[in-house]
Amino acid sequence: MTKTLPDVNTFKEFMSRLRRILASSMGLILVFIAIVAGIAFSFGQNTQNGMTVTKVRSETDLQAYLYDQIPGLRRAEAMGQVSSPQLDLTFPELEADLRIEKVWHTREMVYIVYSLGGETTPFDIRAKMQHGRYWLQSNWVNGGARYKERFYSYFPLYNFKESGSPSTEKTILEYDFKVIFSFGETIDDRHIPTETVTLPVMYDPAWEEPVILSLSGNLPLLEGELILHTMEVSPTQTYLYLDYKHPLETPLAFLAGVLIIDNGEQLPFESYAEASGNHAAYRLTLDALDVIPEGNISLAIDRAVLVGDDKIDFSIDATTFKNLVEKKKEPNRVLKQVHNTDIILEKLSLGHEELWFSLLFKVEGNLQEPYTAVVAGGIEISPGLYRTMFHLMDAAYLPEEQSFYRRYPYVVRAENENGVPAIYKGGTGSGPGERLGISFDQEFVDSSETIFVSIENLPYMLAGRWEGDILITPR
């Protein structure tokens, strides 16, 4: 349908009306944005100077926020393992103060909860601690909570002191401590350090003793089944030890799902299935639990990745790339169809003294769970959330013993027509849309007529939802 302009006497009159309408609309839009921003600030999150700030209304809400950010803190506090030094630091250049609220010192990590007074929100804030020759420096936590005119967040520091010189008895460790702020559009714009102070921290290595729970239960998946044996609850991590039985003895590589304990606490997880040398074949690593389970637990699995024995074989005509500086080809050749996935030799690219090949893994559309699909660069844990998984691996670098995987995925073996092993350059990589690639050194390409490539142990995903109850049995 053809649309006409409003019936106005002149074009100038029309433009005048249009400007008035736009001005009124813009005013309404600005008012609406202000209202929405006010609601967001009052009831949810907002961004201040690059930090995601959550506004909380009570001390209970503040503690809940911190417990959510630092798994295991709630249980550590209940067991008297958290120090409260109430140490104040000043800033010569700022009208603000920083207070150390809590310190939780473990063998693996040191968590320092702090609050910052005033309206200042830093672009970046990090802590540095020193004990003897050991330096600890925090990562940047891009977020915090605001309560009663104070900004609350925490510093996570890897505990190099305990890994290098472990404590043997309960003690008060005295650290040299300072905080460095950055303000501005980039982290290098402006740095403001506090003075260095002594931070006393309570620690007892006996706190590291894990709680071991015996488990009994099986969980069938689309292929094979999980057999749970043990749960180990340590201060900062929870470990599940299990076996996986598959009719073809296909090994497990990764699991994602949720652990639910008897008090209703839910612990979502995504973990590689690390080869275990203990009483089970595999170990999963989860966040710390707030409560030690006393009754039964439940386990739900949404994604499982297995390392199959399928492989891809193809060849590259090296003569088309000999003695050239740059060249690209797009074969777009389907090499294999397996687990609802087309594996395509997508590109060959010569440049920077290397020949790169790229594989595209194209999964069939509209698959209904449960289903299987080959996994390349990553898998979708939940809608919009991807986890990087695998790269191609030169067979020459395979470990002699099973140090992590029971079977290593994407093992590459390549040689030319004379049986000379390929020389790689630049490593491997993954790309968008489920792509993998690796590059050959140009000298190897120039000395070859044909390059024969074999990629073994293709990993594939089981997508679905499998749930089951697991019994905690007396030890």
N, C-alpha and C positions, 0 to 999 in steps of 0.2 A: 504494500500500500504506500502511495506517495504521501509524504508529509509536507505541509506548507507552513510558512512562518505565520505568527499571529497577525491578526488584522490591525495594523497600525498605519497611521497616516504617512509617516516618513520613516526612512531607515534610521535617522538619528533618534527618533522617538523610540523605535524598537531597541536600539542599542542602550538607550538610557534606562528603559525598563529592564533589560537584561542585566545591566550593571547593578540595579537595585535588588533584583532577585538573587543575583550571585552574592552580593554583600550580605543580604539577610540570611541566605543559606549558609554562608561561611560563618556568620555569627552563631547560628544554631549548632553548626558542626563543632566550633570551638568550645561552646558550652557543653555539648555532649562529651567531647574528649575530656574536658576538665572533670565532669562528673564521673566518667569511667575511671580516670586516673585516680580521683579521690577514693572511689570505691576500692580500686585495686590496692592503693596504699593502706587503706584502713583494714582491709580484710584478707589481703594476700601478699603478693610479692611485687617489688618494683626494682628498678636498676638505678643505682647511684654510683657514679664515677667508675662504671665498669663492674661493680659488685652487684650480685643478686641479693637483695635484702628482703627478708621475711619479717613482717611486723607481727609480734606476738602480744597477747593481752594480759598474760598472767605469768607468774613464776612457774606454774605447772606446765604451761605451754612452752616456756623457754627450755625447761629441762627436757621435755619431750622432743623438742627440736634438736638439742645436743645429743640425746640418746640415739636419735635417728641418724645423725651425722657420724657418730663414733660408735660403731657396733662393739658391744661388750662393756661400755662405760657404765651402764646401769648395774650390771652384776658386780663390776669391780668396786663401785661405790658401796654397794650393799655389803661387800666383804671387807671394807675398810682399807682398800688398796689405792685410794686416791688422796693425794695431798691437797690442802687448801691454803697456800702460803699467803694469799691476800697481799701480794707484793705490788706496790705502785711504782710506775716509771713515769718520768716527766720528759717533756719535749721543750727544749729551749726556744724553738722557733714556732711552736703551736700552742694555742689555747686549748689543749686537750691533755688527757691523762690516759695511761694504759695500765690496767690492773690485771695481774695474773690471778685468775679465779680458781683454777683446778690444774693439777698435774697428775697424769696417769703414766707411770714409768713401767714398761715391760721389757722383756728381753729383745723383742723385735722392734718395738716402736715406743716413742714418747709422744703423748698427746698433751698439749698445753691449751687450756681453755682461757681466753682472755676477753676483757671488755674494754671498749674505747669510749671515753666520755665526750660529750659535746656532739655537735652535728656533723663532725668530720667523718667522711668515709674514704679510706685510702684507695687509690688505684691498685696498689699492690702492697702487701705487707708480709714480711718473712722474719723468722727468728733464727738466731745463731746461738749455739751453746758450745762450751768447751769444758772438757774434764781431762786434765793432763794433756796428753798429745792427741786426744780424740776430739774432732770437731763434728758437730751435728748441725745440719742446716735444714730448715723446713721447706716443704713445697708450698706453693701458693694455693690457698683455698679461696675460690672465687665465689664467696657467699657468706652470709651471716644472718643474724636476727637482731632486730631492734626492739628494745624493751626499756621503758622509763628513761628515755634520753641516753641510752647507752647501746652501743653496737657490740654484739657478742659473736665470736667465731673461735677458731682453734688453729693451732699450728701442729701439723703432723711431721715428726722427725724420725728418720730411720736411726736405730740405736746402734751406731758403730762402736760405741764404748763397750756395751755388753757383749757384742760379737767379738771384739778384740781383746777385752780384759774383763771377763765376766765376774760379777760379784759372787761371793761364796757364802755370805751371811747377811742378815738383815742390817741395813745401814741407812744413814742419811748422806746422800751424794750431794756435793756442793758443786754446782756448775757456774761458770762465768757466762752470763746471759745478757743479750741485747736484742733489740728489735730494730729493723730498718723499714721505713716507710718510703713509698714512691707515690708522688702525686703528679698528675698531668695526663696527657693523652697517650704517652708511651712509658714503659717501665724505666727508661733512662732519663726521663725529663728532670726529675728532682728527687734526690734521696735525702731522707732525714733519719739519722740514727738516734736511738736513745743512749743514755749513758750505760756502761757495762755494770751490772750488779751481780751479787751472789744469789743464786736461786737454789735453796735447799730442797731436795727431792727425796721422799721416803721410798725405799725399795727393799723387797725381800725375795730372793730367788726361789723360795719355797712357793711363792704365788704361781710360779710357772707350771707346777705339777698339774697335768691334765686330768680331767674326769673321764674315765673310760666306761662306756656303756656297751654291753653285748646286745646285738640285734639279731632278729630272726624274721625273715620274710623274703618273698620273691615278688618281682614285678615284671610280668611279661610285656614285651614291647612288640612292635610290628614284626621284628625279627629278633629271635633270641629272648633271653630274660636276664634281669639283674638279680643278684643274690646278695643281700645285705648281711654284713658280719659285725662291724664295729663302728661306733661313733666316738670320736675323741674330741672333747670340748676343752680347748685351751683358752687362755685369756683373750687373744686377738683373732683366733681362727677356729673354725669347726671343721673336722675332717671326717669323711665317710669312707670306710674301707669296704670294698665289694668285689665280687666276681661277676663276670658276664659270660654266659653260656650261649653259644651260637652253633647251629647245626653244621656250619662249614668252618667253625673255629675262627670266624672273622673277628678281629680284635676291635675293642672300643677305643675312641679317641676323645670324645667330648660329650658332655651332658648339660642340658639346661632345663630348669624346672623350678619347683618350690618345695621346701621342707616345712611341714606344719607340725608343731609339737602340741602336747596335750593341753596347754593353757591357751591355745589359739594363736600363739606367736607364729608368724609366717616369715620364712627366710628364703626369698628368691635367690637363685644362684645360676651361674654359668661357669663351668669349670672343665678344664682339660682333665681327662682320665689318665692321670700320671701312673706309670708303671710302679707298682709298690713291691718292696722287698720283704714286707711283713707277712701277715697271715692271710692276705688277700691279694688278688692280682692288680687291683686298681685303687687309687686314692683320689677322692674329690676334695677340693678346697672351697669352703664356704665362709661367710662372715661369722663373727662371734655371735653366740646366743646370749640373750639376756637372762634366761632361766634354764637350769638343768632339767631336762625332761624326767618325769617320774612315771608317767604312764606310757601309752603307746604313741607312736608318731605316724604321720602320713607322708607319703612321697608322691609327687606328681611330676611327670616328665613330659615336656613339650617338644624337645629336640634332642636327638641322639645322633652322633656322627661315628660311623664305622670306617675302618680302612680296609677296603676290599682288595681283591687280587686282580681286578681288571687292569688292562694297560692299553696304551696307545702306541702304535708304530707308524712312522711316516718318514719320508726322505725329503731332503732339500737339494735342488740342483744348484750346486755352488758355482758352476761356470757362469751363471747369469750375473753373479756379483763380483767376479774376479777383477782385481786391479781397478776397482772403481772407488770413488770417494763417497758417493751418495746414490742410493737407489731404493725405491719402494715398490713392493708388489702386494696385491691383495687377493690371494688365492680363494678365500672364502670357501674352503673345501671341507666338507664334513668328514671327519676322521673316524668317528665312532658314535653310535647311538646306544646309550645304556642308562638305566635308572631315570627314564623320562627326560633325558638330557641329550641334546646334540652337542658334540664337542667338535669345534670348527677351527681349522688353521686359518686365522683371520688375516694376519699381516706378516710380511717380512720386510724389515727396514734396515738398510745399511747406512751407517753414519757414525762419526766419532770413533772410527777404527773398530767397529763392532757390528755384527749382524744379529739383530734382535728378531725373535719370532714371538708372536702373540696368539694365544689360544682363547677362543670365546666359548663359554659354557652356557648354552641357551636352553633353559628349562621350559618344558611345555606349559602353556598358559592354562588357567582355570582348573588346576589340579585340586581335587577335593581330598582333605585329610581323611585317613592316613595315606601317605605316599612316600616315595623315595625320590631323591634327586642328588646328582653329583654336586659336591661342594668344591668351590674353587677359592677365590680370595676371601670370602666371608659368608656368614649365614645370617639370616634375619631372626634374631632372638624373639622380638616382638615387633608389632607394626612400627616401622621407621627406625628401629634400633638394630644395627648391624654389628657383628663381631668379626674382626679379621681373624682368619684361620690359618691358611697354609701358603707356602711358596714352593716353587720347584727347588729340588735339592740335588746337587751333584752327588752321584753315587760314591765318588771318591772320599766324601766327607762323612759318610755314614759311620756312626759310632760302632765299635766292635761289639759292645754289649748293649742290652736294652736299658738305656739310661733314662728315657722319658716315655716314648711310645713303645707299645708292644710290636707294632709294625709301622715303620716310617712311611708317611704318605708322599706321593709325588716325587719319587726317586727318578732322576734323569740319567740315562746312559746314552752317550752319543759318540760316534766314531766315523771316520771317513772310509772310503772304499779300500784303503790299505790296512784298515784295522787300527789306525792311529787314534787314540782317545782325543776327544774334543778338548780344546782350551777355551775356558769361559772368561768373559770379561764383563765387569760392571755388575755382577751379582744377578739376582732375580727380583721379580716384583709382581705385584698384583694391581689391577686397575678396576675402574668402574664397570658395572654390569657383568660381574663374574668373569674376569679375565686374568690370565696368568701368562708370564713370559720369562725368557732367559736369553742371554746374548752370548755369541761366540766371538772369540778374538779374530780380527780380520786376517792376521797372518795365517791362522789355521784355515780360514775360508779360502784364502788365495792358494793354499797348498793342496786343496781338495777338489775333487770332481763332484762327489756326492757326499752329503752328510746324512747318516742314518741315525734317527732319533727314536728312542724308546722311553716312554714315561710309565712307570710302574706304580702299583698300589693306589688306585684312584679312590679317594674317600667319598662317601656318600651319606646323606642325611636321612634319618627317619623322622618325618614330620607328622605330628598327631598329638594326642593327649592320652597318657596312660597313668592311672592312679592306683594306689594300694596302701594298705595299712601294714606297718612294720612293728613287730613286738620288741619290747625291751625285756631281756631275760636276765635272771640273776647270774652274776659272775661266780 
